[in-house]
Amino acid sequence: MNDTEFHQLVDIQMQNIEEAIDDSGADIDYEVTGNVMTLEFEDRSQIIINRQEPMHEIWLASKSGGFHFKLIDDVWTCSKTGKALFEMVKEECEKHADEEIEWV
């Protein structure tokens, strides 16, 4: 994958996360600045999701630690847990919000 393809694929993931947050009705604010998406919660805790172009990875930092995701068989997969990015974002959002969040 070249850098252009990487950015297109990451843009799709970021858009999916934004739409899921909007559709969930959860009290999560998000902001995208450059290569970084910041999710902020009522208690002011944050989840940071950013693209690492040199390695063609997406990184996520939260209360639970740092996670690296690589595209494997069309799924952004965590190198530590084997979970998909979208699944991990939902789980981490629920930990930060301290409630179950309904995502589509």
N, C-alpha and C positions, 0 to 999 in steps of 0.2 A: 504494500500500500504506500502511495506517495503522500506527501504532506497535504495536498489539496483534498484527496480522498479522506484522509484522517480527519481534517477539519469538518468536512461535510457530514461524516458519520457522527462525530461528537456533537455537532449542531443539532442533529436529529435527536440524540439522547437528551440534550439539555432542554430542547423544546418539549419532549415527552414528559420530563420531570416538571417543567413549568405548568403544563396542561394538567397533569395529575394533581398538583398542589391546588391549582385554581378550582378544579372540579371537585376536590375533596371537601372544600369548605373549612379545612383546618386553619388554625390561626398561625400561619407560617408566612413570613415575609421573605421575599427573595429578590436578589439584585444580581445582575450580570455586569461585570466590569472587565473588559478585555477577555482574557482566558479563564476568568474565575467567576463561579457562581457561589454566592453566599446565601445560605438559608438561615434566617434568624427566628428564634422562638420567643414566646411570651416571657420566659425567664432570662432572656438576652443571650442564651447559649446559641452557638452557631455550628453549622455544618458547612464545610468548605469543599467545593468540588472544582477541580481545575484540570485543564488539559496539559499534558506534558508532551509537547510536540517532538522533542528529540528522541523520546522512547516510544512514541505513538501509544501512550497510555493515558487513562483518566485516573486521577488521584482523588481520594475522598478522605477528609479528616473530620473526626467527630469526637464525642465523649469516649467512644470505644477505642479510639486510636486511628492509625493511618492505614489506608487500604489502596492497593494499586490494581487497576483493571486493564486487561489486555483483550483485544478482540480475538475471540476463539470461536470458530464456526458461527460467525455472525452475531455473537453474544459477547457483550463486555463482561468479562469474567474476572472475579477477584483471585489474585494469586495466593492469598492466605486461606480463604474460606471456600472457594469454588462457587460462590453465589454470584448471581447476575447483578449488575450495577443497579438496575431499577429496583430489584428486591431488597438490596442492601440499603438504598436510599430510603425506602419505605420503612424498613426496620429501624434505622437510625432516627428517622423523623419521629416515629412512635416513642422511642426512648427519650428524645429531647422534649417532646410535647407531653410525655407521661400520659398518653391516651392512645387508644386504637384509632387509626385513621383509615377510612374507606377510600381506596384508590381503585380506579377503573382498570 
